[in-house]
């Protein structure tokens, strides 16, 4: 049986990998073994960072809400507790948007939270 080298398939595979790793630093963009290692590593980092992105944004929203509530004379935890007791269900993303874009509405929410806490 004649030997099959599979050149065109290998070339295609190599070309695809190099197009993905284009822009990487050093040998990681043009040496097949290094490029493959870098590509597999970047795939795993991308998976982890998709999960981390959600954590980071929640943290950012909480920081923004905390800053806005402190300017209204409340702490973040008291504000969230007051909202819960008053039956207002707004997620942290929307609360942070209100704090940035519509401070008057956010101030009304803090007043309602304070009333629910009895302060």
N, C-alpha and C positions, 0 to 999 in steps of 0.2 A: 504494500500500500504506500502511495506517495506521501511524503511529509507535507503538512499544511502549516504554513508560517503564520497566517492570520494577520498579515501586516496592515491591511486597511482598517480592520476592526481596532487593532491596537493604536493605530494612528488617530483614529476618531476618538477613542477613549482618552488618549493623552491630550489631544487638542481641546476636548471638552473640559478636562481638569484645568488646563492652563488658562482657558478663558475664564473659569470661575476664580482662579487664584491670581488673576491679573490685578496688579496694584498692591500685592503683598510685598513685604520688605525682604531684600536679600535673595537668597537662593530659593526661598519658599514659592517664588513665582515661576521659576524655570527649571528646577530640578525635580523630576517626577516624584521621587520618594519623599523629598521634603515638602513638595506641594500637596501630596496626598495626606501626609501627617497634618499639615496646617489646615487643610480643608476639613478633615474629620474633627480636628480640635475646634475649629470655628463652628461646625454644626452643633457640637455639644454645648458650646458657649451660647449659641443663639437660642437653644432650647431653654437653658437656664435663665437667660436674660429676658425671655418672654415672660417667664414667671416673675422675675424680679421687677419688671416694669410695673406690674400691678401694685407691688409693695411700695415702690418708689413714689408712684402717683398718689396713693393713699396717704403716705407720709407728708407729701407736699401739701395736699388738701388740708390735712389736720394742722399743719404749721400755719397755713393762711387763716384758717378759722380761728385758731388760738390767738393770732395777732389781732384779728378783728374783734374778738370777744374781749380781749384785754383792753382795747381802746374804748370799749363800752362798759368797762368796770366789772367784768366777770372773768372767771377762768373757763378754760375749754371744757373741763369735766363737768362743772356746774351747768354750763350752757347746754351740753348734750343731755344731761340728766333732766333739766328743765323742759327741753323740747320733748323728751320722751314722756314726761309726766303730763304735759299739756296735749299730748296726742298728735304732735306735728311730726310727720314722717317725711323728711327730706334727706336725701343722701349727702354725703360729705362733698362730693364733686359739685353738686348744685349749691351747697352752702358756701363753698369757696368762691364760686362764680358770683354769687350774690355779694359776698364780702368785697370782691374786687370791683364789680360793675355797678352795684346798686346798694350802696351803704345804708340808704334810708330804709329799705326793706329789711336789710339785715338787722338794723337797730330795732325795728319793730319785732323781729323774732327774739332778740335778746330781752326786750321788755316782756314779751309773753312768757319766755322761759323764767324770768325773775318772778313773775306773778305766780307761775305754777309752783315755784319753790317756796313762795310765801315771803319773799324778801321785799 
